[in-house]
Amino acid sequence: MILAAFVLVAAAALAAIALGRTHRQMNSACIAEAAIFLCISAWLILSGQIPMTLLTVGNEFFFIDHLGIYEVLIATVIFLLAAVYARGYVENLIEARELSRGSLKLFYGSWAFLLLVIVLAFFSDNLALFWIFTELTTVISAMLVAILYARDNIDAAIKYIFIASVSMLFSFVGLIFLFEISRSVVGTGTLNWTVLMQQAGSFPPGMVIAAFALIFIGFAAKSGIFPFHTWLPEAHVRAPSAVSAILSGVLLNVGIYGIIRVFAIVHQTTAVSTVSLLLLIFGLLTVFIAALSMLPQKKLKKLIAFSSIENMGILLIGLAVATPLAIFWVLFHVMAHAFTKAGLFFSAGILHRQYHSTLSPDAVDDMRDVFALQPVAAWGIVLGGLAITGMPLFPVFLSKFFLLVQLAGFSPVALVILLVLLFIAAGAFGYFVLRTFTQVSGPGAHAEIVRYQTPAGMNLPVIVLLVLTLILGTVITSGEVAFLDQVVAELMF
């Protein structure tokens, strides 16, 4: 069975980590796990066996459709690149005494287990099971945030767990509502998404709105939506940069994925107009808070973190429009944001290793001679910044542009508001980069700065993601379009 293959690979990786004696051995196990997961996912797509029957997957609680495998493909690519990046990055953390060698098994064991749990979450047909796996991702990723020698990291991890888990209790109640709605209509309650999609047309709209509102609270917190976003900047900033890339590029997608699944059910009912308005309001508020928070930022990782919040708001707005074309570009934006943001955090991690010795965790980022000292990371931030703000030749430009076009037909007022907020966010990002990256040391001062010898494994993921985003932004194949069209069709938009 396909799920058994994923589980066995993860079990082998965890065993290798438990038996590993060196950092390289444990890191290699995580690289191998992600690479094999990626190969299995690619084979499933190329073989044309999706959606897969329940028996093929394992049991009635799991199901592999195009949306699930799409999310897994994105996750495995980022996990693979992050594991390659972590080889040199984590070794430097150990040398700097920010991470104990005794914590390596816990770090890499959590890493490998997190990837498995994420895959199982995306393949869960049963929403209650998805809820359980989502909660597990919170606990495991919080361990990766708290792993460093810093009290602030523990505080950030606890805040992350508290906000996400308390909010997920509301989702649990919402799922109970959804189960009762199904039971009252059909006679037999279920939380299997495939069954709910078939039954949804006869659901009472009032109960559907109540169920969605409760479910939305938990998944909104997981994806950094206002007002449940406050954990995100601290967790992203405090986490090791390899983990920050996973948090922003993969973990936020878990929450958005949950919202997409439940909204697809709502879209089959007469409650869709009310719920769409709810999504639009929260989407605009999220972009508003993120854009204003980016303006005063003087720390690079926090700026990137607030940019993640901004893009989660854009996804909500695209969902609110709810046309097939809007959903197509929401899905495209999920991929574009994930790869772009992972590259930005990889680049930020290199710059942090270069300049952290002179800074306290809360100090302003005082970076000088960036292009001379770390050219790959510098260009990673510059090009990644252009990409995430929606400049042409990058995939975020395509998704933002077409989502704005779709929003124009849905709500011209919302379009004007969003354009202003996007301009503010882009200006804030651009100003930070210009102000920071143009600082040059005075005569003779440059020689006093010790250059961090960036391992090739840390530069490589930055380059790969820059090339990948340029390809995605300039070349859209018929196969890619057909695949995303299939996702939209299975979601019944």
N, C-alpha and C positions, 0 to 999 in steps of 0.2 A: 504494500500500500504506500501511497505517496507520503502521507503524514508520517508513517513509520520510518521512511527514509530520512526525513528531516530530523525526527527525534533521535534516530540512531547516530546520525552524523554529529548532532549536538552532544549526545552522550559520550561519543568517542572524543570529542574536543574537551569536554569537561574532565574525562579520565586522563587525557594527556596533560592537562593543566595540573591536575592533582598529583600526577607522578613526575611532572617536570621539575628540573633542578635549577634551570637557568631562566633568565628573563626571555631570552630568544626562543627557547623551547615553548614557553607558555604563549608568547606572542605568535609564534608560528602556528600553534593550534587554532588561535582565533582567526588568523588569515585563512587557514585551510577551511575552517568551518564556513566562513562567509563566501569563499570561492566556490565551494561545493554547493552551497545553497543557491548561489547565483547560477551555476550551471544547471541545477535541477529546474529552477524557475524558467530559465531561457529555453530549456528542452520542452517544458510544458507548453510554453507559448508557441514555439516553432512546430511542435507536433500536432497542433490544432485539436487537442483533446479537451479544451476548455469551452463551456463549463463542464466540470466532471461530475459524474453520477455519485450519489452518496456512498454506494458500496465501494467505489474506487478510492474514495478519500478515506473512509474508515467507518463512520457511523452517521446517524441522522443529525448529529450536532455540528458537523463540519461540512463545508462546501467550498469548492474552488471555482470562482467565476472570474471574469476578466478584471473586475475592480480589485479583487483580492490579490490576484497574481501581479497586477500592476503595482500595487503598494509594496508587495514583497520584493519585487524587482528593484524598486527605488531603494528600499531599506538595505538590501544585500549589497548593492553597489556602494552605498555610503559606509556601511559597516566594513566592507573590504578595504576601501581606501583609508578609513579611520584606523584600522588595525595596522596597515602598512605605515601610516603616519606615527602611530603610537610606539613603534619599535625604537625610533630615535628619541621621540619626545619623552616617553616614560623613563628611558635611561637617563636623560638629563634631569628629570624630576628627582630621581634617586641620587644622582651626583650632587644636586643642590640641597639634598636632605629635606625635600618637600614631600617625599613618599618613601616609606620604608620598604626594603626588599621583602620583609616579612609579610607585607600586605599585598604582594604581587598575586598570590594565588586567589585571594579574595577579589582583587581587582579584575583579573582576567576571567575568573570563574563567573563573576557577576556579568561581565561583558558577554561571554558565550551564552549564558543562560538567558540574558535579556534578548538576544537575537532570536532564540527559539521561541520565547514567549510572544514576541512581536509577530512572528510568522504565524503562530497558532491563533493569535488575536485576529489577524487579517483573514484567516481561513475559517473563522467561526461563523456558522450559520445561525446558531442559537445566540440571541442577544444577551442572555444572562451569562453564558459562557464567555462572550466577548467582554462583558463587564468585569468578570473575574480576572481575565488576562490583562485587561487595561489597568486594574488595580495593582496587579503584580508588576507591571512595567514601572509604575510609580515608585514602588518600594525598591526595586532593583536599581533603577536609575538614580534614586536618591543615595544609595550606597556608593555609587560611582562619583557622585558630587561630593560626598563627605569623606572620601578616601584620603584626601591630602591632610598634611599636618597643619591645620588651621581651624580655630574655633569658629571663624566666620563661615567656613564650609559646612560645618555641622549645623549651624544656625540656618543657613540657606536650605540645607536638605530637610531639616525639620519643618521649616515653613512650607516647602514644596509639598511634603507629605500631608501636612495638616490641611492646607487649602484644597489640594486635589482630592484627598480622600474624603474630607467632610462634604465637599461638593458632590462627589460620586454617590454619597448616601441619597441625595435627592434623585439621582438617576436611578438608583435601585428602587425607590418608591415609584418613580415614573414607569419602570418596567413592570412593576406589579399592576399598575393601572392598565398598561397595555395588555398584559396577560388577561386581566379581568374583562377588558373590552372584547378580546378575542373569544373568551369563554361565553360571554353573554350573547354574542352574535352567532357563533357557530355551535356552541354547546360543549366544545372541548377546547380548553385554553392552550395556547402555544406561544412561545417566544422565538420560534424559528423564522428567520427573516423571509425565506422563500415562501412559507405558508402565509405569513402576515401580508405579504404583497398581493397574494391571491384574494385574501379576505377583505382587504382595506376598504374597498369601495362601499361596503355596507356598515362601516364604523360610524358611530355618532360623532359629529364634529366637535361638540363641546368637550367630550371626554378625550378626544384625540388632542385637542389643544392643551388640555391640562397635562396629559401624559407627555407630550412633546416638551412643554415648558420645564417640567421636572427633569426629564432626561437631558435636555439641553444644558442645564446648570452644570452637571458633572462633566460632560464632554467639552463644554466651553472652558471650564477651568483647566482641563487637560491640555487644551490647545491655546491657552493664553488669551482668551477673549475677555474684554472688559465686562464687568468689574472684577473678574477672577484672575487677572493677569499678574498680580503683584509678586507672585513667586518667581516668575520667569526671568526678569532681569538679574536678580540676585543669583539664582541657580546657574544661569548661563555664564555669568561673570566668574563665579567662584569655582565652577567645575574645571577640570583639566580640559584644554582646548579640543582634544580628541573626543572627549565626552560632550562638550558643547556642540560640536558638529552633529553628533547623534541626537542630542536633545532637540535641536532646531530642525534638522533635516528629516528626522524619523519620528521622534516621540510626539511632536506636535501633529503630525499626520494621523496618529492613532485617534486623537480627539476629533479632528475634522472628519475622518473616516466614519466615526460613530454618528456624527451629525448628518453626514450624507446619507447613510443607511436609513436612519430614522425619518429624515425628511422625505426620502423616496416613498416611504409608507404614507406619510402625511399627504404627499402629492396626489395620491390616488383618492383622496377624500375631499369633501367640500370645505374642509378647514384650511386648505392650502393658502388662500389669500391672507388670512389672519396670521398664519405662521410666517409667511413670506415677509409681511410687514415687520414682524418681530425680528427676523433675521436681518432685515435692512437696517433697522434702528441700531441693533447691537453691532452690526458691521461698521456703520458710520461712527458710532461712539468709540469703537476700538481703534479705528484709523485716526480719529481725532486725538485720543489720549496718546497714542504712539507718536504721532507727528509732533505734538507739543513737547513731549518728553525728549524727543531727539534734539530739539533746538539747543538746550543748554549743555548737552553732553560733552564731557571732556575725556571720557574713557572709551577706547575703541570697542571693546567687547560689549559694553553696555549699549553703545550706539547700535551695534549689530543686533543685539537682543531686542531692542525696541523696534527695529526694522522687522523682526520676525512677527511681533505683535501686529504691526501694520499690515503685513501680508495675510495674516489670519483674518483680519477684518475684511480685506478685499475678497477673500474666498467666501465669507458669509454673504457679502453683497452679491457676488455672482450666483450663489445658491438662491438668494431671494428672488432674483430675476426669473429663474426656473424654466427658461426656454431650453430646448435641446442644445442650441448653439452655446448658450451661456454655460451649461453644465459641461460641455465639451472643453471650453476654455478654463473652467474651474479645475478640471482634471489635469489639463496641461500645466496650469499654474502651480498645482501641487508638486509636479515633477520639477518645473523650472525653479521654483523657490527652494526646494530641497537641495538640489545640486549647487545652486549659486550660494546659498547660505553656508553649506558645508565648506565650500572653498574659502569663504570669507573667514570662518572661524579657524580653519587650518592656517591661513595667512596670519591672522591675529595671534595665534599661538607661537608662531616663529618670532614675531615682533616682541611678544611678551618675554620669550627666552632671551632676546637680545637686550632688552631694556629693564627687565624686572629687578636687576640687582641694585639699581639706584632708586627704586620706587617702593613705597609701602603699598599694600593692597588697595588702599583708598586714595592714593595720590593721583594727581592728574597725569595722564600719559604725556611725558616730556620726551618725545622721540625726535632725534636729529639725524641728519645724514642717512635717511632711511634707504634711499636708492643706492647709495654707495655701500652700505653695510649689508642690507638684505634685499637685493633687487627682485628676487622671485616673489617674496612676500609683499613687497611694495607694489609691484604690478598686480599681484593677486587682489590687494585691497582696492587699487584704482579701477581695474577692469571689473572686479566683482561689485564694486560700488556703482559703476555705470550700469552693470547688468541688473542689479536689484532695484535700482531706481527706474528702470524701464527704458533704457536707451536702445535704439535700433541695433540690429545684428545679434541681440541677445534674446533668449526665449521669453523672459519676463515682459519684454516690449510687446510681443505678440499677444500674450494672454491679457495684459493690462489694456491694450488698445481695443481688442475685440470685446472684452468685458465692459469697457466704457461705452462702446457702441451699443451693446445690448441694454445697458443701463439707461441710455438716452431714450429708448422706447418705453422703458418701464417707469422711470421717474426723472424728468429733466431737472427738477430741483435737487434731487440726490446726486445727480451727475455733476452739477455745478459745485456742490459742497465737496464731493470727493475729489474733483480736480484741484480745488484750492488746497485741500489737505495733502494730496500727493505732491503738489508743488512745494509745500512747506517741508515735507519729509525729504524730498530730493535735495532741496536747498540746504537742509541741516546736514545731510550726509556729505554733500559736496563741500560745504564750508569747512567741516571737520577735516576732511582729507587735504584740502588746499592749505589750511592753516597749519596742520601738523606735518605734512610731508614736504613742505617747502622750507622747513627750519634747517638751517645749515650752521654748523659750528664755525666759530671764528678761526683765523689763521693759527695753525698749530694745535688747535683744540681737538681736531678730528683724530689725531694720532693717539690721544689719551683714551679714546673709546676702544675697549676690547671687543673685537668682532666675534660674535657667536658663530661657531663653525656648524652651520646647519647640515644635519645628515641628509644625504640624497633622498632617503625615504620620507623625509618631511616635505621636501620641495616637490617630489614627484606627484603626490595627490593634488597639490595646488595646480600644477601644470595640466594634469589629466582633466580636472574639472573645468578649467578655463577652456581647454580645447573642446570638451564635451558640450559646454554651454554655447560656445560659438557654433558648433555643428547643429545643435538643437534650435538655435535661433535663426539659422540661415537655410536649413534643409529640413523640410517636412515631407516624409515619404508617404506614398499611398497606403502602405502597410500600417504606418503609425496612425494615420487618419482612420482607417478601417477599424483598427483596434479600439481607439477611443470612442468611435461611433458605436461599437459593440457594447462598450461599458454603458454608454448613455441609454442604449436600447434595453439592456438588462435592468437598468434602474427605472425604466418605464417613464422617462421624461418625454 
